[in-house]
């Protein structure tokens, strides 16, 4: 078959009446509560996982707003006090010619978080609304989010290092601002949102669409054959199944 | 005495943890890998001697981590003023009532979690090397060590040090202490250790060392 997503038609453990351990990949009969090998709690599909995803997602987004509005760093030098927000600090670095570092900061603290909110939101909506699309691409997007999400913590660590290192009484003093806490919370909440998402549901929703396509295609073929041959399709053949919704 | 081994035929199957596709287990050659044909997740990647390497590298990480905590990390000097900072100072940089939680989180992600992962892995896997059975709680220890993996952020911290140094280098002279190099080394070793870890193979080894218990709700 040449339709998209049809190249690999795997049977899921759920369809086989089994439950797979998400930790050690061992399979068990559906009703098993805990993996007998590693002790992981087993749930074939967690009905509440989407609510958890959206709860953490919303919390992360709410923490991300003050993270950008309040100063991340408070720098005290002989010439006065300077407050820097995340974006302000990166702009300062760029003005001093440190383009590469400014880029790293902007990428890790602005591009990654915003991209992460968009990606998790898209993946969750695609599953919930049954959007069509390539499951493999969605899976890769999910893996990218899981891999790259933690790297946003770099800005929190930079603040921690600067604040512990630059303590030179009157000459220069760097202290963390309130945005550091908000930003760290935002990173942690979005990591939890990504981990609450059950990637197996990506494949369930696409497999359900594929199955519907198949039955619709069979109906179309049957109808076309009927028109060409002018004869009713013999009973018992797969083409006689009732039309899909 | 009821039989304690789980149903035997299910042992021949593997469910992809990422997409739930069910496959019959096909073990690759040592050094090769088996991937899920549907979502391309690596399922099995055995390496000869992996357990010995994981335990040995884990002990190296432990030594480096303890050393890095007590040796000087970074020091800056400017116009006669100077300040030295250890890893603990960086971890505890956030003071004040609301930022204290942030200090705890940073301490956990750069010191606590990496150390806990090494201890848990060693506790679970070291007895296998001496041919003894799995210690009580050993299975749980290995699962926790793996679950903690995303929360171990030593490698992000060391890159953060790099960014911070670029910011400070115009302002002052910075001296890099031995703890910095030790911490960098332990980051590299941990990355190497994680690539040696094939969960499926290790769980097989744990099963072979002492049989798994029958889960609740299953009649053997």
Interface residues (C-beta under 8 A of the other chain):
Chain A: X8 X10 X11 X12 X13 X14 X15 X16 X18 X19 X20 X21 X22 X23 X24 X25 X26 X27 X28 X29 X31 X32 X33 X34 X35 X36 X37 X38 X39 X40 X93 X96 X98 X101 X104 X105 X135 X136 X139 X143 X146 X150 X151 X153 X154 X155 X156 X157 X158 X159 X160 X161 X162 X163 X164 X165 X166 X167 X168 X169 X171 X172 X176 X178 X180 X181 X184 X188 X191 X195 X199 X200 X202 X203 X204
Chain B: X6 X7 X10 X11 X13 X14 X15 X16 X17 X18 X19 X20 X21 X22 X23 X37 X38 X39 X40 X43 X74 X76 X78 X79 X81 X82 X83 X85 X89 X90 X91 X92 X93 X94 X98 X99 X101 X102 X105 X106 X109 X110 X139 X140 X142 X143 X146 X147 X150 X153 X156 X157 X159 X160 X161 X163 X164 X166 X167 X168 X170 X171 X172 X174 X199 X200 X203 X206 X207 X212 X213 X214 X215 X216 X217 X218
